[in-house]
Amino acid sequence: MPHSIAIRATSPGRAARHRGGPGGDATTLGRQAFLFLASVLLVLLCAPFAAHAQKPREQPTPFSVWLDFRALASASPPQVSLPIWLASLRTERTSADENVPMKTTYRLHFRQVGDLNESLQFRLFFDDQKGAAPSVSGWSETGTAVFQHGPFGTGIGLPTSENLALPMAGVDYIDIIASGDGSNIRGLFLASLKRAEIRHALDFEAPAGVVDAFGNLPTPTLNTDDASLYGRVKASLDLGVTKLTPGVEPAGTWECDLQAPPLGALVTFEVLDADLHAPAEITVNDRPLGPVAIHQPDLADPGYVGLVRPLEPDMRFHYAGWLRAQKAIPGSALRAGLNTIVIRLHGDSGPIAVRHLEIQLKYNSPSLDYTLAPEKP
């Protein structure tokens, strides 16, 4: 049940002390009487709000559902209200033999209800373990394959998620298949998708085809060629994935060669399983610049996973998915020639992964607007 938020009346300020003798003049006494009556009236008006806690309104979500597979498999599974288009969820396991390893299938049975499930946001949460990569397939009632996606993951050993937009025409069943007992499959978020018209600048890249329900940013499109616009030069430094592990490989190093130092720069990348209380830190040419800024989705996102450590008063939160991280770099930290960028784990952070590293450089140009600050304010 959501926590209640108590609204309490603020006590009025004290009346100013009157000047003069013990009795004071008539004007001062009248002002005090007025302030007293006003304070009593304020307390009476606010009393109902102070006496009762305000309960937050539960946001209705009739066409989306979070299926926590681990909780549903427990001895006391939670009650879940399914959308009208989802009939059932069933788990099937095949025993291993000499030639075929054990396999777990989560089978979802769907109803065809027209536009309500014409297409679905399908976000699968899982631990990316070697040899246990999940795959997703859609089937008709007669056993005809409609789509096949996966296997997902690279075996990097971190919690992650895969986000799909699935057309549901002719789909009666969706199978999520994983090797082993399926314990690496954490859960599934499903939501009906609807079409909306979007206008975007003709000269620029079109926005993502699907907007995430919780406001997570789409994976950026990176180009191998450098691009210049209005004094900005954008360059991709690394399209691959680098894992950072405490005590093993706590930092990653990247190099870039510049013809001239910029006025300023911006480093952007994606981070997997980020510790939101201990974000990664950046050093440029041996100059520490501090932690990166991470775009955080809505806290209702199932991607947030809590972690409780011994003797720590607060729960720490990691995000089981990729989040965008950025760091502004002052121009004085860069130089002409070879530059070194280091992304290092925070001392309290667990392992993370970094991908899609990009740098933007800001140079002087006819379109640059700036102001000269006066020497004396």
C-alpha positions in Angstrom: 0.0 0.0 0.0 1.4 3.4 -0.9 2.7 5.5 2.0 0.5 8.3 3.2 1.8 11.9 3.1 0.6 13.9 6.0 -0.3 17.5 5.4 0.2 19.7 8.5 -0.8 23.2 9.1 2.0 25.7 9.5 1.7 27.6 12.8 1.4 31.4 12.2 4.2 33.6 13.1 4.3 35.4 16.4 2.9 38.9 16.6 5.4 41.7 16.8 6.1 43.0 20.3 4.5 46.4 20.9 6.4 49.4 21.9 5.6 51.6 24.8 4.3 50.9 28.3 2.8 47.7 29.7 -0.6 48.4 28.3 0.4 49.6 24.9 -1.6 52.0 22.7 -5.0 51.2 21.2 -3.5 50.8 17.7 -1.0 48.1 18.9 -3.6 46.3 20.9 -6.0 46.3 17.9 -3.3 44.9 15.7 -2.6 42.1 18.2 -6.2 41.2 18.5 -6.5 41.0 14.7 -3.5 38.8 14.4 -4.8 36.5 17.2 -8.2 36.1 15.5 -6.5 35.5 12.1 -4.3 32.8 13.6 -7.3 31.1 15.2 -9.2 31.1 11.9 -6.2 29.7 10.0 -5.9 26.8 12.5 -9.6 26.0 12.2 -9.4 26.0 8.4 -6.3 23.8 8.3 -7.5 21.4 11.0 -9.2 18.9 8.6 -6.0 18.7 6.5 -3.8 18.2 9.6 -6.1 15.5 11.1 -6.2 13.3 8.0 -3.3 12.0 5.9 -3.6 12.5 2.1 -3.6 9.2 0.2 -2.0 9.3 -3.2 -4.2 8.5 -6.1 -3.4 5.1 -7.6 -2.6 5.6 -11.3 -4.9 3.4 -13.4 -3.0 1.0 -15.7 -5.6 -1.3 -17.2 -3.6 -2.0 -20.4 -0.2 -2.7 -18.9 1.2 -5.2 -16.4 4.4 -6.1 -14.6 4.9 -9.8 -14.3 7.5 -10.6 -11.6 8.3 -14.2 -12.5 10.4 -14.9 -9.4 7.6 -13.6 -7.1 4.9 -15.5 -9.0 6.9 -18.7 -8.6 7.2 -18.3 -4.8 5.1 -20.1 -2.2 2.9 -17.1 -1.7 2.6 -15.5 -5.1 1.1 -12.0 -5.4 -2.3 -11.3 -6.9 -1.9 -9.7 -10.3 -4.6 -8.1 -12.3 -4.1 -9.0 -16.0 -5.1 -6.7 -18.9 -8.1 -7.9 -20.9 -5.8 -9.1 -23.7 -3.7 -11.4 -21.5 -5.5 -14.7 -20.7 -2.8 -16.6 -18.8 0.8 -17.3 -18.0 2.2 -20.8 -17.8 5.7 -22.1 -17.0 7.0 -25.3 -18.6 10.3 -27.1 -18.0 11.9 -29.9 -20.0 14.3 -32.2 -18.2 17.8 -32.4 -19.4 19.2 -35.6 -20.9 22.5 -36.6 -22.5 21.9 -34.6 -25.8 19.4 -31.9 -24.8 20.0 -29.4 -22.0 17.3 -28.4 -19.6 15.0 -25.6 -21.0 12.4 -23.4 -19.4 9.5 -21.8 -21.3 7.3 -19.0 -20.1 4.2 -19.1 -22.3 1.8 -16.2 -22.4 -1.7 -16.7 -23.9 -3.3 -13.7 -25.6 -6.8 -12.7 -26.6 -7.4 -10.8 -29.8 -9.2 -7.5 -28.8 -8.6 -5.3 -31.8 -6.7 -2.0 -31.3 -6.1 -2.6 -27.6 -3.3 -5.0 -28.4 -2.5 -4.3 -32.0 1.1 -3.9 -30.8 2.7 -4.2 -27.4 5.8 -2.9 -25.6 7.6 -6.0 -24.5 10.4 -5.5 -22.0 12.1 -8.6 -20.7 14.3 -8.3 -17.6 17.0 -11.0 -17.1 20.5 -11.7 -15.8 22.8 -11.8 -18.8 24.6 -15.1 -18.0 26.7 -17.2 -20.3 24.8 -20.1 -21.8 21.4 -18.8 -20.6 20.5 -16.2 -23.3 16.7 -15.9 -23.6 14.8 -15.7 -26.8 11.2 -14.7 -27.7 8.8 -16.1 -30.3 5.2 -15.5 -31.3 2.8 -18.2 -32.4 -0.7 -18.6 -33.8 -3.3 -21.0 -32.4 -2.5 -23.4 -35.2 1.3 -23.4 -34.5 2.4 -21.0 -37.2 5.5 -19.0 -36.2 4.8 -15.2 -36.5 8.0 -13.8 -35.2 11.3 -14.8 -33.6 13.7 -12.5 -31.6 16.9 -13.3 -29.9 18.9 -14.8 -28.3 19.5 -11.7 -26.2 22.5 -10.7 -24.2 26.3 -11.3 -24.5 27.0 -13.2 -21.3 28.4 -10.1 -19.6 27.2 -11.3 -16.2 25.1 -8.2 -15.3 21.3 -7.6 -14.9 19.9 -6.1 -18.1 16.7 -5.8 -20.1 15.6 -6.0 -23.7 12.9 -3.7 -25.1 10.8 -4.7 -28.1 7.7 -3.4 -29.9 5.8 -6.5 -31.0 3.1 -6.5 -33.7 0.3 -8.8 -32.3 -1.7 -9.5 -35.5 -2.3 -13.3 -35.6 -0.3 -13.9 -32.3 -2.1 -16.1 -29.8 1.0 -17.2 -27.8 4.4 -15.7 -26.9 7.1 -18.0 -25.7 10.0 -16.8 -23.6 12.6 -19.6 -23.7 15.7 -19.8 -21.6 18.3 -22.5 -21.0 18.4 -24.1 -17.6 15.8 -23.6 -14.9 14.9 -20.1 -16.0 16.1 -18.5 -12.7 18.0 -15.8 -14.7 14.6 -14.5 -16.1 13.5 -11.8 -13.6 10.2 -10.5 -15.1 8.3 -8.9 -18.0 6.6 -5.6 -18.5 3.9 -5.4 -21.1 1.9 -2.4 -22.3 -0.5 -1.6 -25.1 1.0 0.8 -27.7 -1.0 3.4 -29.5 -0.1 5.5 -32.5 0.5 9.2 -32.3 1.6 11.7 -34.9 5.0 13.2 -34.3 6.6 16.1 -36.2 10.4 16.5 -36.3 12.9 18.8 -38.0 13.4 17.6 -41.6 17.2 18.0 -41.5 17.7 16.0 -38.3 17.4 12.4 -37.3 13.8 11.1 -36.8 12.9 10.3 -33.1 12.6 6.7 -31.9 9.6 4.8 -33.1 8.5 3.9 -29.5 8.4 6.2 -26.5 9.3 4.2 -23.3 6.5 4.1 -20.8 8.8 5.3 -18.0 10.8 7.9 -19.9 14.0 6.0 -20.5 15.9 7.4 -23.5 16.3 5.4 -26.7 19.7 4.0 -27.7 21.4 6.8 -29.7 22.4 6.2 -33.3 26.2 6.5 -33.6 28.0 7.2 -36.8 31.6 6.2 -37.7 32.2 9.5 -39.5 32.7 12.7 -37.6 29.9 15.3 -38.1 30.1 19.1 -37.8 27.3 21.6 -37.1 27.3 25.2 -35.9 30.8 24.8 -34.5 30.1 21.4 -32.9 32.1 18.4 -33.9 30.6 15.0 -33.0 32.8 11.8 -33.0 32.2 8.2 -31.9 35.1 6.9 -29.7 33.9 3.3 -29.1 30.8 1.4 -30.4 31.6 -1.7 -28.3 30.9 -2.8 -24.7 33.5 -2.5 -21.9 32.9 -4.1 -18.5 34.3 -2.4 -15.4 34.8 -4.6 -12.3 36.0 -3.6 -8.8 39.4 -5.0 -8.0 39.8 -6.5 -11.5 39.4 -3.8 -14.1 37.9 -0.8 -12.3 38.6 1.7 -15.2 38.5 2.0 -18.9 40.7 4.2 -21.0 40.0 5.8 -24.4 42.1 8.1 -26.5 41.2 10.8 -29.1 43.5 13.0 -31.2 42.5 16.6 -31.6 43.8 19.1 -34.1 43.0 22.0 -31.8 41.6 22.3 -28.2 37.9 23.1 -28.1 36.2 25.7 -26.0 34.4 22.9 -24.2 33.3 19.3 -24.7 30.6 16.8 -23.8 31.2 13.0 -23.3 28.2 10.8 -23.7 27.8 7.0 -23.2 25.4 4.4 -21.9 26.0 2.5 -18.7 24.5 -0.9 -17.6 23.6 -1.7 -14.0 24.6 1.7 -12.8 24.7 2.4 -9.1 22.6 5.5 -8.9 24.2 6.5 -5.6 27.7 6.0 -6.8 28.0 6.9 -10.5 31.2 6.4 -12.5 33.8 9.2 -12.5 35.7 10.7 -15.4 39.3 11.8 -15.6 40.7 13.7 -18.7 44.4 13.9 -19.2 45.0 13.1 -15.5 42.6 15.8 -14.4 39.7 14.4 -12.3 36.4 15.9 -13.3 34.1 14.1 -10.9 31.0 11.9 -11.4 28.9 11.7 -14.5 25.3 12.7 -14.7 22.9 9.8 -15.4 19.4 10.2 -16.9 17.1 8.5 -14.5 13.6 7.2 -15.6 10.5 7.3 -13.6 11.0 5.6 -10.2 8.0 3.3 -11.1 10.2 1.6 -13.7 10.7 -2.1 -12.9 14.3 -1.6 -13.9 15.2 -0.3 -10.5 16.6 -3.0 -8.2 17.3 -2.4 -4.5 20.4 -3.5 -2.7 20.8 -3.6 1.0 24.4 -3.8 2.4 25.4 -4.6 6.0 25.7 -1.6 8.3 24.4 0.8 5.6 21.3 2.8 6.7 20.0 3.4 3.1 19.0 1.0 0.3 21.1 1.4 -2.8 19.5 1.3 -6.3 20.9 -0.2 -9.4 19.2 0.0 -12.8 18.8 -3.3 -14.7 19.2 -1.8 -18.2 21.1 0.8 -20.1 21.0 4.5 -19.1 22.5 7.5 -20.7 25.4 9.2 -18.9 27.0 12.5 -19.7 29.9 14.7 -18.5 30.7 18.2 -19.5 34.5 18.8 -20.0 36.0 22.3 -19.7 38.1 23.3 -22.7 41.2 23.7 -20.5 41.2 20.0 -19.8 41.8 19.1 -23.5 44.8 19.9 -25.7 45.9 19.6 -29.3 47.2 16.1 -30.0 46.5 13.0 -28.1 44.0 13.1 -25.2 43.2 10.4 -22.7 39.7 9.9 -21.2 39.3 7.5 -18.3 36.0 6.2 -16.9 36.5 4.8 -13.5 34.2 3.1 -11.0 33.2 4.9 -7.9 34.8 3.3 -4.8 31.4 2.1 -3.6 30.1 0.9 -6.9 29.7 -2.7 -8.1 30.5 -3.8 -11.7 29.0 -1.9 -14.6 29.3 -2.0 -18.4 29.9 1.0 -20.7 29.0 1.2 -24.4 28.5 3.7 -27.2 31.1 6.3 -26.1 30.8 9.6 -28.0 32.4 13.0 -27.7 31.1 16.4 -28.8 33.6 19.3 -29.2 32.5 22.9 -29.2 34.6 25.3 -31.3 34.4 29.0 -32.2 32.1 29.7 -35.1 30.0 32.6 -36.6 27.0 31.2 -34.8 28.6 31.2 -31.4 26.9 33.6 -29.0 28.6 34.7 -25.8 28.8 37.5 -23.2 31.8 39.1 -21.6 31.3 39.4 -17.9 32.4 42.7 -16.4 35.6 42.7 -14.2 33.6 44.1 -11.3 30.1 43.0 -10.6 
